[in-house]
Amino acid sequence: MIALRKAMPLHAQGEDIESLSYYSDYRLVGRVLRPFLMDEKNVSTGKLMSVVRWTKIEANVPIVNGAFVPSVE
């Protein structure tokens, strides 16, 4: 995947804003190429909206028992 196009309200309010999320800096993790960088830009203005950079991605890590058990509150 190179990019993802989506439209949604900013902070869940107002009109939809169309954006493109560009994925890059692919690295081999567990025999699969995974992106370590995502830049999201506003389609109409080209303005950078957000950047996400992963510093570590692990594959096939054991899951701790109870990790997905909902808490009772």
Backbone as XML, in Angstrom:
<?xml version="1.0"?>
<chain id="A" units="angstrom">
  <residue number="1" name="MET">
    <atom name="N" x="0.847" y="-1.164" z="0.000"/>
    <atom name="CA" x="0.000" y="0.000" z="0.000"/>
    <atom name="C" x="0.898" y="1.233" z="0.000"/>
  </residue>
  <residue number="2" name="ILE">
    <atom name="N" x="0.563" y="2.188" z="-0.813"/>
    <atom name="CA" x="1.316" y="3.432" z="-0.900"/>
    <atom name="C" x="0.565" y="4.562" z="-0.208"/>
  </residue>
  <residue number="3" name="ALA">
    <atom name="N" x="-0.772" y="4.601" z="-0.370"/>
    <atom name="CA" x="-1.555" y="5.683" z="0.223"/>
    <atom name="C" x="-2.978" y="5.206" z="0.503"/>
  </residue>
  <residue number="4" name="LEU">
    <atom name="N" x="-3.641" y="5.935" z="1.402"/>
    <atom name="CA" x="-5.028" y="5.653" z="1.756"/>
    <atom name="C" x="-5.791" y="6.968" z="1.688"/>
  </residue>
  <residue number="5" name="ARG">
    <atom name="N" x="-6.878" y="7.002" z="0.912"/>
    <atom name="CA" x="-7.686" y="8.215" z="0.783"/>
    <atom name="C" x="-8.929" y="8.047" z="1.647"/>
  </residue>
  <residue number="6" name="LYS">
    <atom name="N" x="-9.259" y="9.086" z="2.417"/>
    <atom name="CA" x="-10.446" y="9.007" z="3.281"/>
    <atom name="C" x="-11.040" y="10.390" z="3.456"/>
  </residue>
  <residue number="7" name="ALA">
    <atom name="N" x="-12.270" y="10.444" z="3.940"/>
    <atom name="CA" x="-12.951" y="11.699" z="4.233"/>
    <atom name="C" x="-13.701" y="11.525" z="5.542"/>
  </residue>
  <residue number="8" name="MET">
    <atom name="N" x="-13.434" y="12.455" z="6.479"/>
    <atom name="CA" x="-14.114" y="12.413" z="7.773"/>
    <atom name="C" x="-14.010" y="13.779" z="8.422"/>
  </residue>
  <residue number="9" name="PRO">
    <atom name="N" x="-14.901" y="14.060" z="9.377"/>
    <atom name="CA" x="-14.825" y="15.345" z="10.068"/>
    <atom name="C" x="-13.571" y="15.425" z="10.942"/>
  </residue>
  <residue number="10" name="LEU">
    <atom name="N" x="-13.003" y="16.607" z="11.051"/>
    <atom name="CA" x="-11.861" y="16.824" z="11.924"/>
    <atom name="C" x="-12.368" y="16.854" z="13.357"/>
  </residue>
  <residue number="11" name="HIS">
    <atom name="N" x="-11.789" y="16.063" z="14.230"/>
    <atom name="CA" x="-12.189" y="15.957" z="15.639"/>
    <atom name="C" x="-13.671" y="15.611" z="15.773"/>
  </residue>
  <residue number="12" name="ALA">
    <atom name="N" x="-14.191" y="14.826" z="14.819"/>
    <atom name="CA" x="-15.574" y="14.320" z="14.828"/>
    <atom name="C" x="-16.618" y="15.431" z="14.758"/>
  </residue>
  <residue number="13" name="GLN">
    <atom name="N" x="-16.251" y="16.611" z="14.239"/>
    <atom name="CA" x="-17.205" y="17.710" z="14.126"/>
    <atom name="C" x="-17.054" y="18.388" z="12.770"/>
  </residue>
  <residue number="14" name="GLY">
    <atom name="N" x="-18.152" y="18.960" z="12.273"/>
    <atom name="CA" x="-18.099" y="19.738" z="11.046"/>
    <atom name="C" x="-18.152" y="18.898" z="9.789"/>
  </residue>
  <residue number="15" name="GLU">
    <atom name="N" x="-17.773" y="19.553" z="8.686"/>
    <atom name="CA" x="-17.797" y="18.914" z="7.376"/>
    <atom name="C" x="-16.639" y="17.920" z="7.235"/>
  </residue>
  <residue number="16" name="ASP">
    <atom name="N" x="-16.844" y="16.949" z="6.344"/>
    <atom name="CA" x="-15.782" y="15.989" z="6.057"/>
    <atom name="C" x="-14.581" y="16.687" z="5.432"/>
  </residue>
  <residue number="17" name="ILE">
    <atom name="N" x="-13.392" y="16.277" z="5.821"/>
    <atom name="CA" x="-12.152" y="16.737" z="5.221"/>
    <atom name="C" x="-11.530" y="15.537" z="4.524"/>
  </residue>
  <residue number="18" name="GLU">
    <atom name="N" x="-11.257" y="15.692" z="3.234"/>
    <atom name="CA" x="-10.668" y="14.600" z="2.463"/>
    <atom name="C" x="-9.151" y="14.633" z="2.645"/>
  </residue>
  <residue number="19" name="SER">
    <atom name="N" x="-8.588" y="13.477" z="2.958"/>
    <atom name="CA" x="-7.143" y="13.415" z="3.182"/>
    <atom name="C" x="-6.540" y="12.194" z="2.504"/>
  </residue>
  <residue number="20" name="LEU">
    <atom name="N" x="-5.237" y="12.285" z="2.287"/>
    <atom name="CA" x="-4.453" y="11.167" z="1.777"/>
    <atom name="C" x="-3.370" y="10.853" z="2.787"/>
  </residue>
  <residue number="21" name="SER">
    <atom name="N" x="-3.297" y="9.588" z="3.202"/>
    <atom name="CA" x="-2.239" y="9.134" z="4.101"/>
    <atom name="C" x="-1.228" y="8.375" z="3.249"/>
  </residue>
  <residue number="22" name="TYR">
    <atom name="N" x="0.006" y="8.885" z="3.226"/>
    <atom name="CA" x="1.082" y="8.285" z="2.436"/>
    <atom name="C" x="1.959" y="7.423" z="3.332"/>
  </residue>
  <residue number="23" name="TYR">
    <atom name="N" x="2.188" y="6.186" z="2.948"/>
    <atom name="CA" x="3.010" y="5.257" z="3.713"/>
    <atom name="C" x="4.375" y="5.124" z="3.052"/>
  </residue>
  <residue number="24" name="SER">
    <atom name="N" x="5.443" y="5.123" z="3.876"/>
    <atom name="CA" x="6.798" y="5.012" z="3.334"/>
    <atom name="C" x="7.728" y="4.415" z="4.383"/>
  </residue>
  <residue number="25" name="ASP">
    <atom name="N" x="9.008" y="4.438" z="4.097"/>
    <atom name="CA" x="10.046" y="3.875" z="4.971"/>
    <atom name="C" x="9.741" y="2.408" z="5.298"/>
  </residue>
  <residue number="26" name="TYR">
    <atom name="N" x="9.507" y="1.634" z="4.247"/>
    <atom name="CA" x="9.189" y="0.213" z="4.436"/>
    <atom name="C" x="10.436" y="-0.561" z="4.873"/>
  </residue>
  <residue number="27" name="ARG">
    <atom name="N" x="10.249" y="-1.427" z="5.882"/>
    <atom name="CA" x="11.336" y="-2.272" z="6.381"/>
    <atom name="C" x="10.811" y="-3.701" z="6.557"/>
  </residue>
  <residue number="28" name="LEU">
    <atom name="N" x="11.726" y="-4.654" z="6.441"/>
    <atom name="CA" x="11.367" y="-6.058" z="6.595"/>
    <atom name="C" x="11.172" y="-6.389" z="8.075"/>
  </residue>
  <residue number="29" name="VAL">
    <atom name="N" x="9.968" y="-6.843" z="8.418"/>
    <atom name="CA" x="9.646" y="-7.260" z="9.789"/>
    <atom name="C" x="8.943" y="-8.601" z="9.691"/>
  </residue>
  <residue number="30" name="GLY">
    <atom name="N" x="9.567" y="-9.647" z="10.219"/>
    <atom name="CA" x="8.947" y="-10.966" z="10.166"/>
    <atom name="C" x="8.625" y="-11.415" z="8.751"/>
  </residue>
  <residue number="31" name="ARG">
    <atom name="N" x="9.529" y="-11.174" z="7.818"/>
    <atom name="CA" x="9.389" y="-11.576" z="6.415"/>
    <atom name="C" x="8.321" y="-10.794" z="5.656"/>
  </residue>
  <residue number="32" name="VAL">
    <atom name="N" x="7.857" y="-9.658" z="6.215"/>
    <atom name="CA" x="6.862" y="-8.815" z="5.558"/>
    <atom name="C" x="7.361" y="-7.369" z="5.591"/>
  </residue>
  <residue number="33" name="LEU">
    <atom name="N" x="7.227" y="-6.666" z="4.468"/>
    <atom name="CA" x="7.580" y="-5.248" z="4.451"/>
    <atom name="C" x="6.466" y="-4.451" z="5.113"/>
  </residue>
  <residue number="34" name="ARG">
    <atom name="N" x="6.852" y="-3.640" z="6.090"/>
    <atom name="CA" x="5.877" y="-2.830" z="6.833"/>
    <atom name="C" x="6.317" y="-1.371" z="6.815"/>
  </residue>
  <residue number="35" name="PRO">
    <atom name="N" x="5.353" y="-0.443" z="6.681"/>
    <atom name="CA" x="5.723" y="0.973" z="6.668"/>
    <atom name="C" x="6.030" y="1.477" z="8.082"/>
  </residue>
  <residue number="36" name="PHE">
    <atom name="N" x="7.085" y="2.261" z="8.209"/>
    <atom name="CA" x="7.445" y="2.857" z="9.487"/>
    <atom name="C" x="7.123" y="4.345" z="9.526"/>
  </residue>
  <residue number="37" name="LEU">
    <atom name="N" x="6.540" y="4.882" z="8.446"/>
    <atom name="CA" x="6.205" y="6.304" z="8.394"/>
    <atom name="C" x="4.893" y="6.503" z="7.657"/>
  </residue>
  <residue number="38" name="MET">
    <atom name="N" x="4.018" y="7.382" z="8.219"/>
    <atom name="CA" x="2.767" y="7.750" z="7.581"/>
    <atom name="C" x="2.594" y="9.258" z="7.695"/>
  </residue>
  <residue number="39" name="ASP">
    <atom name="N" x="2.448" y="9.934" z="6.544"/>
    <atom name="CA" x="2.160" y="11.369" z="6.495"/>
    <atom name="C" x="0.750" y="11.535" z="5.968"/>
  </residue>
  <residue number="40" name="GLU">
    <atom name="N" x="-0.086" y="12.289" z="6.686"/>
    <atom name="CA" x="-1.458" y="12.548" z="6.235"/>
    <atom name="C" x="-1.567" y="13.992" z="5.777"/>
  </residue>
  <residue number="41" name="LYS">
    <atom name="N" x="-2.075" y="14.196" z="4.536"/>
    <atom name="CA" x="-2.183" y="15.534" z="3.969"/>
    <atom name="C" x="-3.610" y="15.818" z="3.517"/>
  </residue>
  <residue number="42" name="ASN">
    <atom name="N" x="-4.026" y="17.058" z="3.680"/>
    <atom name="CA" x="-5.317" y="17.524" z="3.215"/>
    <atom name="C" x="-5.292" y="17.523" z="1.687"/>
  </residue>
  <residue number="43" name="VAL">
    <atom name="N" x="-6.280" y="16.885" z="1.045"/>
    <atom name="CA" x="-6.305" y="16.760" z="-0.412"/>
    <atom name="C" x="-6.466" y="18.120" z="-1.080"/>
  </residue>
  <residue number="44" name="SER">
    <atom name="N" x="-7.330" y="18.978" z="-0.559"/>
    <atom name="CA" x="-7.607" y="20.245" z="-1.237"/>
    <atom name="C" x="-6.517" y="21.293" z="-1.031"/>
  </residue>
  <residue number="45" name="THR">
    <atom name="N" x="-5.837" y="21.298" z="0.110"/>
    <atom name="CA" x="-4.829" y="22.329" z="0.381"/>
    <atom name="C" x="-3.391" y="21.813" z="0.304"/>
  </residue>
  <residue number="46" name="GLY">
    <atom name="N" x="-3.219" y="20.493" z="0.444"/>
    <atom name="CA" x="-1.873" y="19.920" z="0.482"/>
    <atom name="C" x="-1.204" y="20.073" z="1.838"/>
  </residue>
  <residue number="47" name="LYS">
    <atom name="N" x="-1.911" y="20.669" z="2.794"/>
    <atom name="CA" x="-1.356" y="20.908" z="4.128"/>
    <atom name="C" x="-1.156" y="19.595" z="4.885"/>
  </residue>
  <residue number="48" name="LEU">
    <atom name="N" x="-0.006" y="19.484" z="5.538"/>
    <atom name="CA" x="0.292" y="18.313" z="6.360"/>
    <atom name="C" x="-0.596" y="18.333" z="7.600"/>
  </residue>
  <residue number="49" name="MET">
    <atom name="N" x="-1.346" y="17.254" z="7.825"/>
    <atom name="CA" x="-2.272" y="17.185" z="8.958"/>
    <atom name="C" x="-1.677" y="16.401" z="10.119"/>
  </residue>
  <residue number="50" name="SER">
    <atom name="N" x="-0.954" y="15.318" z="9.822"/>
    <atom name="CA" x="-0.364" y="14.515" z="10.893"/>
    <atom name="C" x="0.763" y="13.657" z="10.341"/>
  </residue>
  <residue number="51" name="VAL">
    <atom name="N" x="1.644" y="13.260" z="11.252"/>
    <atom name="CA" x="2.756" y="12.376" z="10.925"/>
    <atom name="C" x="2.831" y="11.313" z="12.005"/>
  </residue>
  <residue number="52" name="VAL">
    <atom name="N" x="2.950" y="10.059" z="11.592"/>
    <atom name="CA" x="3.137" y="8.959" z="12.541"/>
    <atom name="C" x="4.399" y="8.215" z="12.124"/>
  </residue>
  <residue number="53" name="ARG">
    <atom name="N" x="5.338" y="8.064" z="13.064"/>
    <atom name="CA" x="6.564" y="7.317" z="12.790"/>
    <atom name="C" x="6.672" y="6.210" z="13.847"/>
  </residue>
  <residue number="54" name="TRP">
    <atom name="N" x="6.740" y="4.985" z="13.367"/>
    <atom name="CA" x="6.934" y="3.855" z="14.255"/>
    <atom name="C" x="8.431" y="3.621" z="14.423"/>
  </residue>
  <residue number="55" name="THR">
    <atom name="N" x="8.871" y="3.451" z="15.639"/>
    <atom name="CA" x="10.289" y="3.184" z="15.885"/>
    <atom name="C" x="10.551" y="1.697" z="16.031"/>
  </residue>
  <residue number="56" name="LYS">
    <atom name="N" x="9.487" y="0.933" z="16.324"/>
    <atom name="CA" x="9.659" y="-0.507" z="16.511"/>
    <atom name="C" x="8.362" y="-1.225" z="16.155"/>
  </residue>
  <residue number="57" name="ILE">
    <atom name="N" x="8.462" y="-2.212" z="15.304"/>
    <atom name="CA" x="7.335" y="-3.087" z="14.977"/>
    <atom name="C" x="7.833" y="-4.508" z="15.159"/>
  </residue>
  <residue number="58" name="GLU">
    <atom name="N" x="7.109" y="-5.297" z="15.929"/>
    <atom name="CA" x="7.502" y="-6.683" z="16.177"/>
    <atom name="C" x="6.460" y="-7.616" z="15.586"/>
  </residue>
  <residue number="59" name="ALA">
    <atom name="N" x="6.915" y="-8.736" z="15.071"/>
    <atom name="CA" x="6.020" y="-9.740" z="14.492"/>
    <atom name="C" x="6.036" y="-10.997" z="15.349"/>
  </residue>
  <residue number="60" name="ASN">
    <atom name="N" x="4.885" y="-11.655" z="15.412"/>
    <atom name="CA" x="4.751" y="-12.945" z="16.095"/>
    <atom name="C" x="5.193" y="-12.912" z="17.553"/>
  </residue>
  <residue number="61" name="VAL">
    <atom name="N" x="4.830" y="-11.840" z="18.233"/>
    <atom name="CA" x="5.132" y="-11.718" z="19.658"/>
    <atom name="C" x="4.079" y="-12.507" z="20.435"/>
  </residue>
  <residue number="62" name="PRO">
    <atom name="N" x="4.489" y="-13.299" z="21.429"/>
    <atom name="CA" x="3.502" y="-14.052" z="22.209"/>
    <atom name="C" x="2.493" y="-13.115" z="22.881"/>
  </residue>
  <residue number="63" name="ILE">
    <atom name="N" x="1.245" y="-13.539" z="22.901"/>
    <atom name="CA" x="0.181" y="-12.762" z="23.535"/>
    <atom name="C" x="0.027" y="-13.225" z="24.973"/>
  </residue>
  <residue number="64" name="VAL">
    <atom name="N" x="0.054" y="-12.280" z="25.884"/>
    <atom name="CA" x="-0.098" y="-12.580" z="27.307"/>
    <atom name="C" x="-1.549" y="-12.988" z="27.580"/>
  </residue>
  <residue number="65" name="ASN">
    <atom name="N" x="-1.751" y="-14.062" z="28.342"/>
    <atom name="CA" x="-3.099" y="-14.488" z="28.703"/>
    <atom name="C" x="-3.829" y="-13.339" z="29.378"/>
  </residue>
  <residue number="66" name="GLY">
    <atom name="N" x="-5.063" y="-13.097" z="28.957"/>
    <atom name="CA" x="-5.876" y="-12.029" z="29.542"/>
    <atom name="C" x="-5.677" y="-10.679" z="28.884"/>
  </residue>
  <residue number="67" name="ALA">
    <atom name="N" x="-4.856" y="-10.583" z="27.869"/>
    <atom name="CA" x="-4.589" y="-9.300" z="27.222"/>
    <atom name="C" x="-5.845" y="-8.706" z="26.575"/>
  </residue>
  <residue number="68" name="PHE">
    <atom name="N" x="-6.772" y="-9.556" z="26.141"/>
    <atom name="CA" x="-7.975" y="-9.065" z="25.466"/>
    <atom name="C" x="-9.245" y="-9.354" z="26.261"/>
  </residue>
  <residue number="69" name="VAL">
    <atom name="N" x="-9.117" y="-9.451" z="27.557"/>
    <atom name="CA" x="-10.282" y="-9.665" z="28.418"/>
    <atom name="C" x="-10.769" y="-8.298" z="28.871"/>
  </residue>
  <residue number="70" name="PRO">
    <atom name="N" x="-12.059" y="-7.974" z="28.614"/>
    <atom name="CA" x="-12.554" y="-6.657" z="29.032"/>
    <atom name="C" x="-12.551" y="-6.516" z="30.536"/>
  </residue>
  <residue number="71" name="SER">
    <atom name="N" x="-12.243" y="-5.318" z="30.986"/>
    <atom name="CA" x="-12.261" y="-5.060" z="32.436"/>
    <atom name="C" x="-13.687" y="-4.756" z="32.860"/>
  </residue>
  <residue number="72" name="VAL">
    <atom name="N" x="-14.001" y="-5.059" z="34.089"/>
    <atom name="CA" x="-15.323" y="-4.807" z="34.647"/>
    <atom name="C" x="-15.236" y="-3.573" z="35.515"/>
  </residue>
  <residue number="73" name="GLU">
    <atom name="N" x="-15.943" y="-2.533" z="35.097"/>
    <atom name="CA" x="-15.929" y="-1.293" z="35.890"/>
    <atom name="C" x="-17.319" y="-0.812" z="36.141"/>
  </residue>
</chain>
